[in-house]
């Protein structure tokens, strides 16, 4: 999803007018910018807060003549507005001897004690679980959502670029953002109407999507998945709000008083309810925080209106602005219900004020609330295919009836604009380029075929030398019921062809009964994962790295055939049954051996393993969200845990199979979002092999001789340094997301992120298995970490130049092993928020 986003943003970088628009800069007497100053239209509750550099932009559909600017410790200033549009204002505030009379305000850094705003905040905490839909046993409501993307900061220089030659008509109608004051051009719109049902007693919720419409990208599942992943739901009463893989401290959080300054600014009647207005802004820079204000009722202590704007110093990449507004409807004396939720994100490669980018805007409107209408528990059983696009794409009559907020002329024009653009060859070329970079495939529509992926075209390993690979797959649409895929590869050193072919077929959509199978003949690096599933076309680590630490010569020739049956009887619970037949041999027999004692061989030793295995695999992923209903689906979140149980039965004699054994493996992976302290990823793996098997069928502790950080491996272990038939391992990796570095002045502006890791493994290897593989020990000593737990720890620095991460890895013990590596540096690069 991230790759698609940055390709989309790169291409985009190469419409109801408001009645009053103002923008400018607020400074103090010395000319320094005043951050977080309050800017309001006089006689209204419409306002904003200056950014870190003192800048502001404010827009209203109403006519106003006076602008009011205030801030704690300064005299309030009123500015007469000369016209409807007033840009480039420069407003100087004078230091105040006394504060406003209406409320008690505290100058400077806000105190946590004797602060009326903090007292109100504590009352909000006490009541927050009694407000809104939480007050009722059951609830239901209509939900309308529109997501829009706009190209922003459009000027004459951009319009005259060669890239837009022949596309000038798209700039005929431009509008100005009421949040940032920048011109923008809508380029994508997606609308969804649904009915939401919930039960607070059994803690269940179900959303039925009744209608969906988007502007020309209905067949691009990758874009739709990216949009859903980008804009997930949140609750402002929660302690932390998650956006773009980051946890921001909510201004209503119980930890808020340690993170924000709060001040009581005003009080007024809103919808006949007396409300207090509280402004907040962060105590420190470079943390994941907001600035803004909210109105709260004085009896229910329910939020009436809130706006949140991410500070520019927040440690987040590629996002220049995030702005959120929520409005709550007063239903009766004690009930405030969410009416409208608006979120704007300004995506850009730079955070400079004039840098171009793409707006992502989501508007969600709620209506027709109903309460205490109980439904049976089975009603909340989730549909395995919740987004069958063919069933929910509706006509204009449906949208005229069910849009809870009308489209303005610019939004409505997107559909017409995209229909026109799709007929322009130049636009189709740009769109195809983004699609290729995002998916890795070159689409050939007339053949229903994709060529790729382009990212697997070139590789290198010690056995093959340089190698090239070209592949293809059938592709009629994102919801295909079947898929065929294959590749061919050639090594320039061994001068051998390799290939892979697979097919998968969705037989029964309701339970997702899938039959799959295929064959691969290639060179592979075994032992890079303890509990990896056997993917017929999996990309081998053997050909993914040009440089390695030490001699990477322990490579295996593999000829794998597989047939598999999979079903999903319960949402996110998959059961898989299948069989595999493998032939294994060393790809470099003079340097690496898989030999084992074979009494039936004329020499008493065999160098090739022929093995048929029967596999049973159970995978449970609670909380996982997907889209699509074809044979392949896409994940749209990464917050779910994964529990895997794998049973393998080796069957001697079947198809000439050599060994009879059993293997039982379990793994549990869990991401932990620890609020403002970052994200912890944990994995536990257990396994045992019953029976005597040679080296090629044992469980190898996954080493890593590449220079790339790879979670789940031990970067200071060589391949095959430890081999086991019984093992237990733990991997822990915590990303503090810059929380520690933000407190160090000379590091603060670099927005670096600190990562710590700890991993360990214990394993055992029976004497019988060691004896069986005695011939292989000539160049591959068989040892297991049975004396004590082998462990490593690491310290990493991420977000270097926004794309690089370096990990410094330390080996904790077993330093007397031959060629043991006590220290190593690995790294990765990529686009991360």
N, C-alpha and C positions, 0 to 999 in steps of 0.2 A: 504493500500500500504506500509506503513512504517513497519508494522509488518512483511510483506512478505520480505521486504528488509533486516531486521536484522536477520531473520532466514536464509536467503540466505547467508548473510555475515558470519554468525556464522559457517555454514557448510563449506564454502570456506576457512575459516581460519584454521579448524581442518586439431610470431616466426620470409627478406631482411636485412642483416647486414650492418651497417654504416661503412664508410671507416675511419672516425676519431672520437674517443671517448675520452673525458677528464672529469675528476671529481676531486674535492678536496675541500680545505678550504682556504679562504682569511683572513689574519689577519693583524693587525697593528704592530708597533714596540714593543708594550708592550705585544703582544700575544693575544690581544682581537679580536674577530671576527669582520669583516667589513661587515655589512649587506648592501644589495642593491648595491654592487659594480658591475661594468659593465665588462662582460667577453665576448670577441669576438675572432673569428678566424681572423687573420690578413689578410687584403685585401678583406674582405667580409662584408656582413651585417648580417651574422649569429652569433647570440650571445644570452646571457642570463644574468640574474642578480642573485647575491648571495642571499640566503635566510636569515631569521632572525639570523641564527647561522653562517653566513659566508660561508655556503656550496654551491656547485654548481655542475651541471652536464650538459655537452653539447655534442651533437652528430651531425655529418653531413655526408651526402652521398659522399661528396667530400674529397679529401686529403688536409690536411693543416699541416704546419710545425711549425707555430708560433701562440701562444696564447697571446692576449693583454688584460691586466687587468687595469682598471682605475676607479677612483672615485674622486669626488669633494674633494679637499683639500689634495690629495695624488699624488705622482709622478706616471705617467703611467709606467707600467712594462710589458716587453715582455718576454715570456717564450718559449724556444726552446722545441719542442715536440720530445721526443726520438723515439717514434713509433706511430703506428696507435691507440693504446689503451694506455692511460695514466691516471691511477686512483691514488687516495690518494695523489694528489699534495698538497703541503703546501706553499702558496705564501704570502710573507710578503710585505706590501706596506709602503713606507716611506712618511712622511708628506712633502708636496710640498711648496716651497717658492713662486712659481709662478704657474699660471694655464696654461692650454693648449692655444696655440697661435691661433688655428683655430677658436675658438668661445669664447665668454665671459662667464665665469662660476663664480658662486658665492659660496664661501666655506661655510661649516656649514649648518645651517638651511636656507632653501632657502627663499629669500625675495619675497613678493608679488608685490613689486614695482621695477621698473628699472630692470626687469628680462625679457630677450628676449624670454624665453620659455613661460612666461605668456602672453606676447604680441601676440605670435603665437596662443596660446590657445584662446584668444579673437577673433581672425580672424576665427578660426574653428567654434566658436559659431555662428558668423554672417553668415557663409556660409552653416551650416550643413543641413538646410532644402532645399538647392539648389543642393545637391549632390546626386548621385545615381538615383534610380528609382523615387525619388520624383520630378525630373525635368520634368516628362512626365505625361500626362493626364491618359494614360493607359499603362500597361506593362504586359508581360508574360515571363516566363522562365522555363527551365527544372531544376529539383531539384533531386539530388541523395544523399541519406543519409544512412550511415551505423553506427550502434551502436554495440559496442563490450564490453564484460566484460572479464577480465583476472584475474586469481589468481596471485598475485605478491609476491616478496621477497621469492623466492623459493631457498632453500639450501638443502644440503644433509641430514640435520637433519629432515627436513620436509618430504623429499622423503622416509625416512626410517620408518616413523610412521606407526603404525598398521592400521590406517584408510585407508591408500593407498595400503595395501597389496593386490596384485592381480590387481592393477591398475597402476603398474609402467610404463606401455607403454605410458601413457599420458605425461611423462616427457622426452621423447626421443628428442623432438625439443623444445628448449627454446630460447627466444630472450631477448634483453635488451632494456628497454624504452629509447628513445632518450631524454626524459624530465627528468627522475629521475635516470637513470642508474641502475634500478633494473631489475632482471630477472622476466619474467612473462610467464604465460601459458594461451592462449586464451581458453575460455570455453563457450562463447555465442556470436552469431553474428546475427544481424537483418539488412536486407537491404530493402530500400524503394525507388522507383522511382515514381516521380509525376510531374505533370504540374501545375504551379501556374499562376493564372490570377488575375490582380488587376486593380482598377479604383480609381485614386486619387481624381477625381471630386466628386464622390458619396461615397468615402471612403469605398469601398467594396473589399474583396479579397476572392478567392476561390481556394482550392487545390484539384486537382483530382488525387487520388492515382491510378496509373496504374499498379504497380507491387510491391509485397512484398514477402520476403523470409527470413526465420530464421532457425537457427541450432537446430532443434529438439524440439522447444517449441511452435510450431504453435497452439497447443491445450490448452496452458496455458494462458488464457486471463489475469490472474492476473499479470504475469510477463510482458506481453506486455503493460498493463496499467501502471505498475510501471515505465517502460522505458519511456513511453510518458510523464508521469507526471514529471519525473526526468529531462528530457531534453526538455524544452520548448524554443521557439524562443526568441531572444533578439536582440536589436539594440544598438551597441556601442555608437551611438550618443545620446541615451537617457540619462537623468540625473541619472537614477538608473537602474541597471541590476538585475533581480530577478533570484536567484538560490536557490533551496532547501528551499523554503518558506522565504528566506531572501532577503532584498534589499541592494545590494552593490552599493556604490557610484562609478559611472563611472569616469575614469580619464579625460573624455571629458565633464564632467558635469559642469554646470555653478556654482555649489558649490564646484568644484574641488579645487580651489585655497585655500579654507579654510580647505581642507581635505588632500591634497597632497603637497609634495615638487616637483617642476619641475625644470629641468635644460637642457639647450641646449647642446647636446653632440657632434654632428657631422653633416655634410652635404655631400651629394653625389648624382650622377646621378643614378636613378633607372628606368629602362625601358625608358631611354632617357628623364626622367623628373627630374628636380632638386628638391631634397627633404631635409628637415631638420629632424634630429633625436633627439627626446626629451625623456629623461628618467624621470620617476616619481616614488615616493615611499611615504608611508603615513607619516603624521605629528605626529600621535599618535598611540599607540598600542591598541589592543583589539577592534578596530572598524572594520566594514565590508568594507574592502578596498583591493586594489590590489597593486602590484608593477610590473614594467615592463618598456617598452619603445614603441614608435611608430614613424613611418616615415610619414611625411605630405608634400604634394606638395606645392611649394612656390607661385603658382598663383591661383589655385582653392581652396586651403586650405582643400583639401580632403585627407582622410587617405589612404595611400598606403599599409601600413602593421602595425599591432599592436599585441602585446602580453600582456596578463594579467595573473598574478599569485597571487592568494590569499595568504596573509601573514599568517604565522603559528599562529600568536597571534589573528587572527580574531575570533570573538565569534560565532563559528559554531561547532557543534558536529559531530563526526563520519566521518568527511571528513578531511583528512590530507593534501591533495593537490588539488587545482583546477588550471588548466592551460588552457589558451585560446589563440589561434592564428587566426587571420583573414588576408587574403590576398585579395587585390583589383586589378582588371584588368584595365589597361589603354586602353580605347576604342578609344578615340580621345583626342584632346587637353584639353577638359573640362569635360570629362566623366570618372569617376572611378566607376566600378561596382564590387560588392562582388563576388569573384571567389571561395574562399575556406574558410570554417570555421571549426576549429578543437578545440575540448574541451576534456580535460582529467581530471577525478576526481579520487582521491585515497581514497577509503573508508576503514576505519580502526577503531577499537575500541580505539586505542591509537594514539597519534601524535608523538611517538618516531620514530626516523629515521629508526630503524631496525624492527619495528613492521610490521607484515604481514597484508595484506588486499586484496581488490579487486579493480582493475582499472575499471572505466567506461569510455569508449571513444566514442565520437561521431564525425564523419567527415561528413560534408555536402559540396557538390560541386554544383555550379550553372553554367549553360551554356545556349546557344541559346536564348539570350535575344531578345525580340521583343517589339516595342513601338508604342503607339498611334493607336492601332487597337481596336476600340470601340465595346463593346458587350452590348446587351440589359440588363436592370436592372434585369430582371427575370433570366438571366443566373447565377447570383450570389446567387440565392436562394439555400440554403444549402440542401444537401441530408440528410434525416433523418438517413440513414444507410451508412455512408461514407466508412466504412471498412468492406465490405463483403468479408471475407477472401477467400471464395470459388471462387470468381470471379477474385481476383487479385494475387493469387499465380501463378507465371509464371515459364516456363521451362528455361533451360540453354541458349537456343538460344536468348531468350528475354534479359537475363542479359548480354550476350556477346555484344549485340548491345547497351544497354542502360546504362551500368555502366560508369559513367563519370570519375571514378577513379578505376583502376584495383585493385583487391585483391592481397596482397602479399602472399607468399607461406604459411605463418602461418595462415592468415585469411581464405584462401581457404581450408586449412586443417581442420578447425573447423567442417565443414559439415561432413567430413569423420570420424573425431574423435567422434562426438556425435552419429553418426550412430552406431559406434562400441561400445561406452559406453552403449547405450540403450540395448545392448544384454548381458551386464555384470550384474548378479544378485546383486552384492554388490552396484554398482552405483544406480540401481533401488531402492534399500532400502534407500540409502541416499536421493535420489530425493523424494521418497514418504514421508520421514520424514519431509523434508522442506515443502512439499505441505500440510501436516497435520497441522504443526505449523502455516503456513501462512494463510490457509483458515479455519482451525478449523474442517475440515471434514476428515474422513477416507474413502478413495475411494475403492469401490468394483466394479471393472470394468466389471466382468462377469455378474453382475446383473444390471449394469447402475444405481448404487445406491451409495449415500454418507451417512455415519453415522455421526451424530454430531448435534450441534457443541460441541466440547470437553470443550469449555469455559463456557457452560451453565449447565454442569453436576451437580454441587452442588450449593445449595443456602440455605438461612435461612430467616425466618420471624417469627413474634410472634404468628401467627395463626397456621402455619404448623410445626414450629420448623425446624429441619434439613429436607432438601428435595433434591431429586435427579431427574434429568430429562434426558431423552435420546430421540434423534430425528433422522430423516432421510429425505432425499430428493432424487428425481429422478435426474439423471445427465448423459446425453448422451454426452454432449459437452457444451462449453461456449455459443454457439449460439442456444440452444434449443428453439423451438417454444412453448413449454409448460413445466411446472414444477409443480410437486406435492410435498408437504412438510407436515410433521407432527411431533408431539412429544407426549410423555406420561410422567407424573411426579407423584411423590408420596411424601406426607408429613408424617413424622414419628410421629408427635404429634397429628394431626387431623385424621391420618390414612385414608386418602381419596386419590383417584386417580384423576388426572387432565389430560386434553388432549387438543390438538389443531390440526386442519387439514385444509390445504388450498390448492387451486389450481389456477393456472393462465395460460391463453392460449392467444397467439398472433394470432389473426384471420386474420388481414390484415397488413402486414409489412410496406407498404408505408405510411399509416397514423398512424401506431402503435395502431391499435384498439385491446384492450386487455380486455378480460372478466376474472374476478377473483372472488373468493368467498371462504367461509370456515366457520368453527365453532371453538370457543375456550371456554372451561369451566375451570376456574382457579381462583386464588386469585390475586387481583391487587391493587396497590396503586393508587387510582384516584387522580387527581389534581396535577400531577407533571408537567403538561404543559397546557397552556391556549388554544392553537390552534393546539393540536396534531391531526393528522389524525388517523383513527381507523384501525390499522394494526392487522389483525386477529391473527398473531403469534408473536406480539411484546413481547419482553422480559420485564417482569414486574420489576419495581424498588423494589417491595415488596420482591423479593427473591435475590437481588443483593448485599446486604450489611449485614455482620455479626454483626456489631456494629452500634448503632444509639445513637443520643442525645435524652434523655428523653424516654417516652413511645411511641413506634411506633405501636399503636394498632388500628389505623383508617384504617382498611383494608376492602376490599369489595369482596364478591363472585360475579363473573360475568359469565354469560352464553351469549356469543355473537355469532350471526350468521350474515353473511354479503354477499351481492352480489353486484358487482361493474362493471361498464363499463367505460373504459378510452380510449381517443383518443388524438393524438397529431397532429392537423391540420397544425400547423406552428412550425418550429423548436423551441424547448424549451418552447412551450406553450401547457400545458396539460389541458384537460377538463375531469372531472370525474363525473359520475352520478351513484348513487347507493342507496341501502337501507340497514339498519341494524335493527336487533331486539335484544334487550338486556333485561336480567333479572338481577336485582341488589339487593343484600341484604348484611347486615353486616356480616363479617367473624368472628367478636368477639362481638356478640350482648350485652354481659354484660358490655362491655367497650366502645363501639362505636355504635351509632344508626343512621339509615337512615329512622326512622319512620316518617310518615306524617299523617295528618288528612284526613280520608277517610269516608265520610258519608255513603257510601254503605257497609262498613265493619261492621260486627256484633259488634265489639268493638269500632268502630269509628276511629280506627287507623290501618294503614297498614304498614308492615315492609318490603315489597318487591315491587320493581318497575318493571313493565313490560312496555317496550317502543319500539315502531316502529318509526324509523326516516328515512326520505328521505333526501339525502345529495347531494349537488352540490358543487364541488370543482374546483377552477381555480388556477393553479400554473404557474407562468412565471419566468423562470430562464435565463435571457439574459447573453450570454457569457459562458454558461455552455458547457463543452466539454465531450463527452462520446465515448466509443468504444463498438463494438458489435452490432448485429442486431437481437438478439433473444428476448425472452420475458423479460430477465433481461439484463441490460447494466451496465457498470461501468463508474463512473466519473473519469476523469483524471486531473481535476483542482479544486481548491477551491476558485477561485477569483471572482466568479459570485455572483450576488445578487439574492434574492428570494422574490417574491411577491406572497402572498397567500390570496385568498378570498374564504371563506367557508360559505355556506348557508345551514342551517339545518331546516327541517320542521317536527315537531313531530305531528303524526297523531293518534288522539284518536280513539279507536275502532278497528283499523286495527290489526288483530291477537291478539285482547284483549288488545291493547295498552291503557295506563292509561291517558296520557296527550296530550293536543293539545297546541303547542307553536311554536315559530320561534326563531332562533338564527342566528345572522350575525356576522362574525368574519373576521378580516383583520390582516395580519402581513407583515412586510417588514424587511428583514435582509440584511445588506450590509457590506462586508469587505472593509476597506479603507487602501491601502498601502501608507503610508505617508513617502516614501523615507527613508532617514537615521534615521527618528524618530520612525520607527517601524510600527506596524499594529494595526488598530483600528477595532473592530467588534461592530456593532450597530444593535439593533433590536427594532422595534416599534410594539406594539400589541394593537388592539382595538376590542371591542366586546360588543354586547348587546343581551339580551334575552327578547323576547316579549311574555307575557303570564305568568301564574302562574305555577311554577314547584317546586318540593321538592329539598332537599339538594343534592340528588344523581345526579340531572340534572343541577345544578347551576355551575357557573364558579368559581373554587377554585383558589385563588392566589397561585402559586406553591411555597411551602416551601421546605425545605431540612433539614431533621433530620439525614442525614448520615454525615460521615466525609470526603466525596469526594466532591471536587469542581465541580459544575455542572452548566454550563452557561445557563442562562434562568430561573434559580430559585433564591429564596431569602434564603440564607443559615442561616439567623437568625430568620426565621419564622418556626413555627411548621406546620405540615400538618393540613389543615382546620382552621388555625388561622384566616384567612380572607376569606370570601365567598362573591361573587358578582353576580349580574345579568347584571351589566354594568361596564366596566373597560377600562382603558388605562394604558399601562405600557411601560417603556423604559429601555433597558439594554445597557450599554456601557462598553467595556473592552479594554484597550489599553496595548499592550506589547511593551515596549521600546527596547527590544532585547539587553539590556546591555549598551545602549548609556550613561546612567547616571553613572552606576557603573564603567564604564571604565575610568572615570575621577577621581576616588578615588583610590589612589596608593595601599592601603592595600587590596582592593577588586578586583583590576584589574585582577590579575592572576586567580581568581576563576571563571571568565566568568559567573557570575550570571546575571540574567535578571529580570528586574523590571516590574511588572504588576500592573496597577491601575484599579479599577472598580467603577462604579456608577450605581445604579439601583433604579427605583422608580415605584410606582403604585398608581393610584387613582381608587376607585371603589365605587359602590353604591348597595344597596340591598333594594328592595321595602318592605313596610310593609306587603303587601299581601303574598309575598314569605316567610317572616319571620313567619307570622301567620300559613302558611301551614305546615311548618316544626317545629312547636312548640314542638312536642314530642321528637324531636331529640336534642333539646337544653339542655336536662338534662346533657349530658356529652360533647356536642359540641356546645358551644355558637356561635350564628350566628352574626358576625359583619363584616363590610366592612370599608376600609380606606377612608371614605367619608368626614370626618372633614378636613383632610389635606392629602397631598400626603405622603404615607409611603415610606421611602427611606433608603437605606443602601449604605455604601461605603467600599472599601477593598483595601488593599495593599498586593501585593504578591511578593514573591521571587521565581524565576524559575531557572531551570538548576542546582539545587543542586545535586552534584555528577553526573551531566548530565542527571539524570532521574527523580528527584523529584521536585515538586512545592508545596509551602505552601502559603496559602492565609489567611490573618488576616482580619476578617470581623467585621464591626461595624454597629450596629443598630442606625439609626439616630433619631427615635422618636417612639411614641406609647410604651414607656417604662413602662407604667402603666398597660399594658395588663397582665393578669395572667400568671405567669411563663415566662415572656418575657426574651429573651436571648440578653443582650446588646452586647456581644462579643462572637466570636467563631473562631475556626481555622479549616480550611478544606485543603485538599491537593489532589494531583493527582500524578501518576507516569506514565512514558511512554518514548518512544524513539522519540526525536524530534531533528531535525537538528539545 
